[in-house]
Amino acid sequence: MKGTPTLFLRMGEKQWAEIMFSPTYAKEFSGPEAVTAELKKIAEGLTSTV
């Protein structure tokens, strides 16, 4: 996997979250699908404070 794995999440009309893993940390996963799955798990746990 090249670059920084990133997920953008719209949390409201004017609020977005950006979730990123360092490329070094991403190497600990078994592949791109596993990285994406982990980013989505994190996103599911986020809540808006606005």
PLY file of the C-alpha trace (Angstrom):
ply
format ascii 1.0
element vertex 50
property float x
property float y
property float z
element edge 49
property int vertex1
property int vertex2
end_header
0.00 0.00 0.00
1.39 3.38 -0.98
0.54 6.72 0.55
-1.42 7.46 3.67
-4.67 5.48 4.05
-7.39 8.05 4.68
-11.14 8.00 5.18
-13.31 11.13 5.02
-16.59 11.02 6.90
-19.38 13.56 6.64
-20.74 14.03 10.14
-23.15 16.86 9.52
-24.01 19.63 7.12
-20.80 21.53 7.88
-18.71 18.95 9.71
-16.31 16.34 8.36
-13.88 13.96 10.00
-10.63 12.77 8.45
-9.23 9.49 9.74
-5.71 8.55 8.70
-3.19 5.80 9.42
0.51 6.33 8.94
1.91 4.14 6.15
4.09 2.41 8.76
1.07 1.49 10.89
-0.92 0.40 7.84
1.77 -2.21 7.08
0.71 -4.05 10.25
-2.55 -5.06 8.53
-2.88 -7.94 6.08
-3.71 -5.72 3.09
-5.71 -2.76 1.79
-9.07 -4.37 2.58
-8.08 -4.86 6.22
-6.91 -1.25 6.48
-10.19 0.00 5.01
-12.18 -2.21 7.39
-10.29 -0.82 10.39
-10.79 2.79 9.25
-14.53 2.10 8.91
-14.66 0.59 12.41
-13.13 3.76 13.79
-15.58 5.90 11.80
-18.55 3.97 13.19
-17.53 4.94 16.71
-17.30 8.68 16.08
-19.97 11.10 17.20
-20.48 14.74 16.41
-20.23 17.32 19.18
-22.05 19.99 17.19
0 1
1 2
2 3
3 4
4 5
5 6
6 7
7 8
8 9
9 10
10 11
11 12
12 13
13 14
14 15
15 16
16 17
17 18
18 19
19 20
20 21
21 22
22 23
23 24
24 25
25 26
26 27
27 28
28 29
29 30
30 31
31 32
32 33
33 34
34 35
35 36
36 37
37 38
38 39
39 40
40 41
41 42
42 43
43 44
44 45
45 46
46 47
47 48
48 49
